[in-house]
Amino acid sequence: QVQLVESGGGLVQPGGSLRLACAASGSIFSIYAMGWYRQAPGKQRELVAMIRSTGGSTNYADSVKGGFPISRDNAKNTVYLQMNSLPPEATAVFYCSARLGPIDYWGKGTLVTVSS
């Protein structure tokens, strides 16, 4: 099993930046990939970005390509999501996920509110 703890959410003004962090613990050597998802009010949860444990290749939602780079620090077992130029519609709960075989593990989420 894997435990995931997100941090870094909060209130930011439109056009501002935030960096989310997700610390993993447990069976971390079995993780195939880690990712960030978001769920805006009244909408379904959707993938934002994903990074694979081997090789570090990444995938991004078309809506955030170039704007929300995902990265990892293997020494800290932590994955980051750097969010730049945030628009008001980016307000959402952001969830960290980790895939071990056929199972996805989830963090509890961190709220990002973009508002002036």
N, C-alpha and C positions, 0 to 999 in steps of 0.2 A: 504494500500500500504506500501511498504518497500523501503527504500533507502539504497544502499550499496556503500561504499567507500573503495576501496582497497589501500594499501600502502605497501612499503617494497621492491618493485622491484628495479632492477638496474643491474649494471655490476658486475659480479663475476668471478673469475678465476676457471678453472676446478678443481674439488675437494673441492671447497669452499662451504660455507653455506649461506643461506638467510632465513629470517623469514618474511613471508607475513602476513599482517593483514587485516581484513575486518570488518569495523564498520557498524553496522546496526542501522537504525532509522526508526521511523514510527510504523507500527502495529507489533511490534516485538513479542508480546505475541501470535500472530497467526502463527508464523513460525513453521513449522513442522520439517524442517531440513535445514542446510546450507552446502554448499560444495564449493570446488575449482575445476575448470576446466582449461584446458590449450589448447591453439591452437598454434601449431608450424607452421612455414612458409610452406605454401602449403598443410597443412593437416587440417583435420576436428577437431572441438572442441571435447575434450574428458574429461571424468570425471577423476579427480585425487584422491579426497577423499571427504567423506561426513560425517557429524556428526548430529545426531538427537537431537532435543531440549529436548525431554523427555528421560531420561536415559543415554543420551550421547553415545549411541552405534555408531560405526563407520564402514564405508566401504571404501576400497581402491582399486584402480586399481592394477592389478597384477604386473604391471611394477614398482610400487613404494612402495609396501608393505615393511614396516620396515624402509624405507628411508625417508619418508615424513610424519611424524606424524601430524595429525590435532587435534586441541584442541580449547577450548572456555573459555572465561571469561564472565560469565553471568552478573556480575556486570558492565562490560564495554560494554556489547552487542557486543562483538568482537569475531571473530573466527580467528584462526591462522593456518598457514601452515609452519611448520619447514622443510626446505629442506636442506638435508645434502649430502655431497659427490656428488655435482652436476657435471654431465658429459656435454660436449659441446652440445650434442643433446638435452639437457633439455631446450635450448633456446626456449622461447615461450611467448605469452601473457597469463597471468593467470587471470581468471575471477572468481569472487565470485558470488555465487548464493544463493537464499533463496526460499524455497517452502512454499507457503501458499495455502492450498487446491490443486486445479489443476493448479495453476499459479506459474510459475518460474519467479523470479525477478533477474536482473543481474546488476552487477557493470560495470563500463566502462573498467575495465581491467588494469593490471599493467605489464609492460614488464620486463621480466627476460632475460638477455643476459649472457650466459656462454662462456667466451672467454679469452684467454691469451693475 
